[in-house]
Amino acid sequence: MSVIEGMTEQAAVLIILSVAADGADGAVARRFGTGALGENLDSLADIIAFGAAPAVVSYEILKGYSAYAAFVLPSLFLICGALRLARFNIMSKRDFFSGIPITLAGFIVALLILSGNLIGRAHELAILASLPVLSVLMVSTIQYPKVRNWLVLFPVIGLIAVLAVLWSLGSDMVPQVSGLLLVLMVIYILNPLHRMI
């Protein structure tokens, strides 16, 4: 709805809040267990919040830049996200992710949108370039660690909370906090790639 009304930044914030909700949902599921219905509903929520929503927002931003890219790249992102979730659902439980999670991919797209004021017009190019990269990383077999250390998670959760508050207050600091979170996510993505070189 936010995208339809042209409020792409609001849509990006809602995607980021969905990341926090997904983390809380996962913690509850690990604590109390979940059945097949819960797992499938979780996947449905993930493909909407972190696949479809970022794809639609990206389309809205890119359509004035390139109509062809605005259709193809978000579609690729959504398809790869769906494949990533399908593979995750049939894989045995492991201590690592095979490819980046769709949650992270959607999170990065949202952060790119919110940090746009830092780089001006170039943020469209950043989104344009990131969509195929994130798509490939989602369906890759690169092993990414599952981060469960609260010393790592707490600062990220704290920054998400700060970001939400700043946005609700209309603060000019939203792009800076988004940029900081984006740097942290890029470091996470590059770490396994660095070990492969």
C-alpha positions as CSV (number, residue, x, y, z in Angstrom):
1,M,0.0,0.0,0.0
2,S,2.8,2.4,0.9
3,V,4.4,1.8,-2.6
4,I,1.1,2.4,-4.4
5,E,0.8,5.7,-2.6
6,G,4.4,6.6,-3.6
7,M,5.8,6.3,-0.1
8,T,8.9,4.2,-0.8
9,E,10.7,5.2,2.3
10,Q,7.8,4.1,4.5
11,A,7.7,0.8,2.7
12,A,11.4,0.3,3.3
13,V,10.9,1.0,7.0
14,L,8.1,-1.6,7.1
15,I,10.4,-4.1,5.5
16,I,13.0,-3.4,8.2
17,L,10.4,-3.8,11.0
18,S,9.5,-7.1,9.4
19,V,13.1,-8.2,9.8
20,A,12.8,-7.5,13.5
21,A,9.5,-9.4,13.7
22,D,11.0,-12.3,11.7
23,G,13.9,-12.5,14.2
24,A,11.4,-12.6,17.2
25,D,9.3,-15.1,15.4
26,G,12.3,-17.4,14.9
27,A,13.3,-17.1,18.5
28,V,9.8,-18.2,19.6
29,A,9.7,-21.0,17.2
30,R,13.1,-22.4,18.4
31,R,12.0,-22.1,22.0
32,F,8.5,-23.7,21.7
33,G,8.9,-25.7,18.4
34,T,6.7,-25.4,15.3
35,G,4.7,-27.7,13.0
36,A,4.5,-28.0,9.3
37,L,1.8,-25.4,9.1
38,G,3.8,-22.8,11.0
39,E,6.9,-23.4,8.8
40,N,4.8,-22.9,5.6
41,L,3.1,-19.8,7.0
42,D,6.5,-18.4,7.9
43,S,7.8,-19.0,4.4
44,L,4.7,-17.3,3.0
45,A,5.3,-14.3,5.2
46,D,9.0,-14.2,4.2
47,I,8.3,-14.3,0.5
48,I,5.9,-11.4,0.8
49,A,7.9,-9.2,3.3
50,F,11.4,-9.9,1.9
51,G,10.8,-10.9,-1.7
52,A,7.7,-9.3,-3.1
53,A,7.8,-6.0,-1.1
54,P,11.5,-5.2,-1.9
55,A,10.8,-6.1,-5.5
56,V,7.8,-3.8,-5.8
57,V,9.6,-0.9,-4.1
58,S,12.6,-1.4,-6.4
59,Y,10.3,-1.4,-9.4
60,E,8.8,1.9,-8.2
61,I,12.2,3.5,-7.8
62,L,13.8,2.1,-11.0
63,K,10.9,2.6,-13.5
64,G,11.9,6.2,-14.2
65,Y,15.5,5.1,-14.7
66,S,15.0,2.1,-17.0
67,A,11.6,0.4,-17.7
68,Y,13.4,-2.8,-18.8
69,A,15.6,-3.0,-15.7
70,A,12.7,-2.0,-13.5
71,F,10.8,-5.1,-14.6
72,V,13.5,-7.7,-15.1
73,L,15.7,-7.2,-12.0
74,P,13.0,-7.1,-9.3
75,S,11.4,-10.1,-11.0
76,L,14.7,-11.9,-10.8
77,F,15.1,-11.0,-7.1
78,L,11.6,-12.3,-6.3
79,I,12.2,-15.6,-8.2
80,C,15.5,-16.2,-6.6
81,G,14.0,-15.4,-3.2
82,A,11.3,-18.0,-3.8
83,L,13.9,-20.6,-4.9
84,R,16.0,-19.8,-1.8
85,L,13.0,-20.4,0.5
86,A,12.1,-23.6,-1.3
87,R,15.6,-25.0,-0.9
88,F,15.7,-23.9,2.8
89,N,12.5,-25.8,3.5
90,I,13.7,-29.1,2.2
91,M,17.3,-28.9,3.6
92,S,18.2,-30.6,6.8
93,K,18.9,-28.3,9.7
94,R,22.5,-27.0,9.6
95,D,24.7,-24.5,11.5
96,F,25.0,-22.3,8.5
97,F,23.0,-20.8,5.7
98,S,23.5,-22.0,2.1
99,G,23.4,-18.7,0.3
100,I,22.3,-15.5,2.0
101,P,18.8,-15.6,3.6
102,I,16.0,-13.8,1.8
103,T,15.5,-11.8,5.0
104,L,19.0,-10.3,4.6
105,A,18.5,-9.6,0.9
106,G,15.3,-7.7,1.6
107,F,16.9,-5.9,4.5
108,I,19.7,-4.7,2.3
109,V,17.4,-3.4,-0.4
110,A,15.4,-1.5,2.3
111,L,18.6,0.0,3.7
112,L,19.8,1.0,0.3
113,I,16.5,2.9,-0.2
114,L,16.8,4.7,3.2
115,S,20.4,5.6,2.8
116,G,19.8,7.1,-0.6
117,N,20.3,10.7,0.6
118,L,24.0,9.9,1.4
119,I,24.8,9.3,-2.3
120,G,22.0,11.2,-4.0
121,R,21.0,10.1,-7.5
122,A,23.6,7.3,-7.4
123,H,21.4,5.3,-5.0
124,E,19.3,4.2,-8.0
125,L,22.4,2.7,-9.6
126,A,23.2,1.1,-6.2
127,I,19.8,-0.6,-6.2
128,L,20.2,-1.5,-9.9
129,A,23.5,-3.2,-9.2
130,S,22.5,-4.8,-5.9
131,L,19.4,-6.7,-7.2
132,P,21.3,-9.2,-9.5
133,V,24.1,-9.6,-6.9
134,L,21.7,-10.4,-4.1
135,S,19.7,-12.7,-6.4
136,V,22.8,-14.7,-7.2
137,L,23.9,-14.8,-3.6
138,M,20.5,-16.1,-2.4
139,V,20.6,-19.1,-4.7
140,S,24.4,-19.7,-4.3
141,T,25.8,-22.5,-2.1
142,I,28.2,-20.1,-0.2
143,Q,28.1,-21.0,3.5
144,Y,27.1,-18.1,5.8
145,P,27.2,-18.5,9.5
146,K,24.0,-18.4,11.6
147,V,24.7,-15.5,14.0
148,R,23.3,-16.3,17.5
149,N,25.8,-14.4,19.6
150,W,24.0,-11.6,21.4
151,L,27.2,-9.5,21.4
152,V,26.7,-9.3,17.7
153,L,22.9,-9.3,17.5
154,F,22.2,-6.7,20.1
155,P,24.0,-3.7,18.4
156,V,22.1,-4.6,15.1
157,I,18.8,-4.8,16.9
158,G,19.5,-1.6,18.7
159,L,20.4,0.2,15.5
160,I,17.1,-1.1,13.9
161,A,15.2,0.3,16.9
162,V,17.0,3.6,16.7
163,L,16.3,3.8,12.9
164,A,12.6,3.2,13.5
165,V,12.4,5.9,16.1
166,L,14.4,8.4,14.0
167,W,12.2,7.8,11.0
168,S,9.0,8.2,13.0
169,L,10.4,11.6,14.3
170,G,11.3,12.7,10.8
171,S,15.0,12.9,11.7
172,D,17.7,13.8,9.1
173,M,19.9,11.0,10.7
174,V,17.9,8.2,9.0
175,P,20.3,7.9,6.0
176,Q,23.4,7.8,8.3
177,V,22.0,5.0,10.6
178,S,20.8,3.1,7.5
179,G,24.3,3.5,5.9
180,L,25.9,2.1,9.1
181,L,23.6,-0.9,9.1
182,L,24.3,-1.4,5.4
183,V,28.0,-1.5,6.0
184,L,27.6,-4.1,8.7
185,M,25.5,-6.3,6.4
186,V,28.0,-6.0,3.6
187,I,30.8,-7.0,6.0
188,Y,28.8,-10.1,6.8
189,I,28.3,-10.9,3.1
190,L,31.9,-10.4,2.2
191,N,33.4,-12.4,5.1
192,P,32.8,-15.9,3.5
193,L,33.7,-14.6,0.1
194,H,37.1,-13.3,1.5
195,R,37.8,-16.8,2.8
196,M,37.1,-18.3,-0.6
197,I,39.7,-16.2,-2.5
